[in-house]
């Protein structure tokens, strides 16, 4: 993310007029960012410099993060700030110096090489202040859409942009919107799916916490486009900060005439309500999510009918992922051709990834779709603790990318060809000290615990698969157990009721495809090559 202005001059005299942004995303808050913000405000307040709290700046594992700006100069980022270190750093700026202690290089890849569209204002605005969002362009796309475009034109613009669902399926967004717009019935609904439950995924949390008005704007535009007057945001129960900031944003937007009756004097009315999940992973599946929104037990139902035909309370319903809605306002502001020019043919725009695991810097990245995996790893500072072994994409529903495919472009079709999925964007990096059998075992136990139990293939299949993986990891299995595991996983994929059961076998099948020898080592040699799995006579490595 290049900032216009003169080249960084290190110890340039800055004087007053500084703007200090303190990241108040969940990771930075957990590492003490609130104390940093309080110390800076107590020391200077608004008299000498502007001190604001913002959303996520990206490098989550390096928090607390602060950003120092002055007109005409590139922004400077400082990592792992304590209250004392932050105050010392700002005092040095005011005295005419730009200290290097804790400062990230101006070309720090994790920040400098991102292409931020959805997260464009994250880390730059106060997520709790509507005026801050509007000063950065918030709600301008809404005013244009409801003032100068017809619903049909909006659906056509979204379709022409090539935007695909960012929740994992990659279904064309414009097509889905048009289906709901054309559906009969006086009442329709719009739902934002913020039930982000995949291990290693925290992209949607970042947007909801850091720029809640971006999400609200996209939902209202969608409501106008499809003919709905009511919307819901379904937020994962483990995201209290996101729910709090969304609730405050809804209230502020309502008071400003951006939500509710007669929005911006247009005659169009639309309201948004929050629904907080109860911790069920299966509610990420759209029919289970709708059941939960309606106050019922979160269990999936057979499709068709699809939500566009029969959704909430029997009415046509549009369901999109949080990140998908985050793309809407930029498309309306800049046009379909602009969005389509980012990414690759068939994979338009950017994708937000949460990268974690064995990398130097964990956090949130936004890059054009089709960016090679190798480049993503380089932006995160490379693999730590060993050499690259695999990257898990799509969480519990996805598979792994082995080292032999590090140059794969990260897009929907390329990942599918490797036996994995994009998912919502979680990317867990593993070095050569990790056991892939143990990885598959972890994800299968996760799916076993999260299964709603409605259908037998998922309810009993995940239990049996988890037991087989336990036997393999303990060195108690035979070669027939590997064959039985593979057969069971294919049966689950073909016969389960919903996406949870269909996708639960993916980590197993993927690791069997690329790392079958590790499974055979556990069975044949009674040995875990990585020293992770505990076996009789061969305890796991400390």
Buried (B, 14 or more C-beta within 10 A) or exposed (E): BEEEEEEBEEEBEBEEEBBBBBBBBBBBBEBBBBBBBBBBBEBBEEEBBEBBBBBBBBBBBBBBBBBBBBEEBBBBBBBBBBBEBBBBBBEBBBEEBBBEEBBBEBEBBBBBBBBBBBBBBBBBBBBBBBEBBBEBBBBBBBBBBBEEBEBEEBBBBBBBBBBBBBBBBBEBBBEBBBBBBEBEEEBBBBBBBBBBBBBBBBBBBBBBBBBBBBBBBBBBBBBBBBBBBBBBBBBBBBBEBBBBBBBBBBEBBBEBBBBBEEBBEBEBBBBBEBBBBEEBBBBBBBBBBBBBBEEEEBBBBEBEEBBBBBBBEEBBBBBBBBBBBBBBBBBBEBBBEBBBEBBBEEBBBBBBBBBBBBBBBBBBBBBBBBBBBBBBBBBBBBBBEEEBBBBBBBBBBBBBBBBEBBEBBBBBEBBEEBBBBBBBBBBBBBBBBBBBBBBBBBBBBBBBEBBBEBBEBBBBBBBBBBBBBBBBBBBBBEEEBBEBBBEBBEEBBEBBBBBBBBBBBBBBBBBBBBBBEBBBBBBEEBBBBBBBBEBEEBEBEE
